[in-house]
């Protein structure tokens, strides 16, 4: 992952924007009531001042006062600072106040926790973090943060979030950049027109009394509607390397020429191994697939944050020798092997996230937190996630799918869109033979097949211990009381990108007895239960980021002493949000075939349609619980 110098949602500083040491900011009872609603924290005062003195010299200061209303608000204190050899933290201090503005504690720079900026899997890193480690005695409390930091790298200019995230209100926030470097400064604002934000000059903004946003079911990510500002220089310094950033094209050209060229050399012995590995293959994709599998077997992922700003990959020869690297190093190493095999591939910078997050195509800058590879293939690009030791070749669903990325080519940067998995590709298919016994118990043999995005949601269960696999299956079928998993087998076909779960199960008292009758729910194995929350007055639009399809067929054999008394009508529901159908078909030998199809469409919808969407989901859930009446033969 890339080392971002600062994120305004995390870091704080000082300025001269009319701030005075008013005790009102330290007293909780002076917070306007509307700012406390749905808030875990209130940003009482935040003033950010950035002075760009040269292409390689920047001063960042902040003065920040935050009232933490409850435990969930502790993460909003903002006293977290990344640093490295290009950073000089000149001042860092926090004062803590109680609810009445009384001084509780003073915390100086040396009292901050100081840890590696990356996880425990990192073998080496030049990036560290200082953060406030304070355990409050009572809530609410207020912290006053003052910081002053010098940077020699100007590739990452901190932006501004007037409203910092869900459940956080802003009482006063100021942001100012002074650019005396003589280099052009680009600024882009998003969603400012929807909030109380004032522009005082080209690089000086303020906001007041912004009410917190509460997330709602299916609401998009906060960045979709929250106000934000991005800033970037058209020429910058990244650890001694001068960068160019007028457009994505020349930014990508700079990355290629200055960060990638010279990193792809591999030993002659490895070149020979690659040639032998692909000698009998004529198809480029087959060659790429074999090399991808080779990399998966030979290497592992760790986070590496050394090299130019955390952006330059390890040498391919070092990755080959050590057997580990991060996303940059593994992608670059794989690219080097592909090049030796004559397969064209390009390094691509992207946001890796469960939610779909795009590179801002209209604002070139140091964006992204991940790297993947792109193999051109006659308009059907193939994408490789090089950090995974288990992913099938070309599989990127759930982390880097369906989003804009920047392709780094010798000619320059190019905006591309990664693979979108269609509603038909994201398929879950369940077939089963169910035996309904006279005493209300059931036994069953189930085949559950997952594809596309669903594959990634299910295949991880194969790697669990048997006990945990049992727990996960019972959680999946949590609506079946007295469930016993009697046998389970998991098969992963990486060529088809198919995950198969073969399960034998049983459950006592599945059907409800009513005199000589049994009430039986034929949808034994795939019910929708996540009915969206109801809102009296919904505030936000809603979104389904990935469409899915479910197809189910269960052959149900009734005990010889049972017969069907009543059958429900077939159901078909068609809406813009999706479709649903089920049918029960009486077959020979006292069997019933249950058939169900559920399709949920990808889409972004206005808040006014939420109730219609919710009604569709409620109808699906209702019909999934349909009961049929069985009677004991006399």
Secondary structure as UniProt FT lines:
FT   TURN            8..10
FT   HELIX           23..26
FT   HELIX           28..30
FT   HELIX           33..36
FT   TURN            37..38
FT   STRAND          41..54
FT   TURN            55..56
FT   STRAND          57..68
FT   HELIX           71..76
FT   STRAND          80..83
FT   TURN            85..86
FT   STRAND          87..97
FT   STRAND          103..108
FT   HELIX           109..111
FT   STRAND          113..116
FT   TURN            120..121
FT   STRAND          128..131
FT   STRAND          141..151
FT   STRAND          157..160
FT   TURN            166..167
FT   STRAND          168..179
FT   STRAND          185..190
FT   HELIX           192..194
FT   STRAND          197..201
FT   TURN            202..203
FT   STRAND          204..210
FT   TURN            217..218
FT   HELIX           222..224
FT   STRAND          228..233
FT   STRAND          235..238
FT   TURN            239..240
FT   STRAND          241..244
FT   HELIX           248..254
FT   HELIX           255..260
FT   TURN            261..262
FT   HELIX           268..278
FT   TURN            279..280
FT   HELIX           284..298
FT   STRAND          300..301
FT   HELIX           308..310
FT   HELIX           316..322
FT   STRAND          324..325
FT   HELIX           327..340
FT   TURN            341..342
FT   STRAND          346..350
FT   TURN            361..362
FT   STRAND          370..375
FT   TURN            378..379
FT   STRAND          382..384
FT   TURN            386..387
FT   TURN            393..394
FT   TURN            397..400
FT   STRAND          404..409
FT   TURN            410..411
FT   STRAND          412..417
FT   TURN            423..425
FT   STRAND          427..436
FT   TURN            438..439
FT   STRAND          442..450
FT   HELIX           452..458
FT   HELIX           459..463
FT   HELIX           466..476
FT   TURN            477..479
FT   TURN            481..482
FT   STRAND          483..493
FT   TURN            494..497
FT   STRAND          498..507
FT   TURN            508..509
FT   STRAND          512..514
FT   TURN            515..516
FT   STRAND          517..521
FT   STRAND          542..544
FT   STRAND          548..558
FT   TURN            560..561
FT   STRAND          562..566
FT   STRAND          571..574
FT   STRAND          578..587
FT   TURN            588..590
FT   STRAND          591..600
FT   STRAND          603..605
FT   HELIX           607..609
FT   HELIX           610..624
FT   STRAND          627..632
//
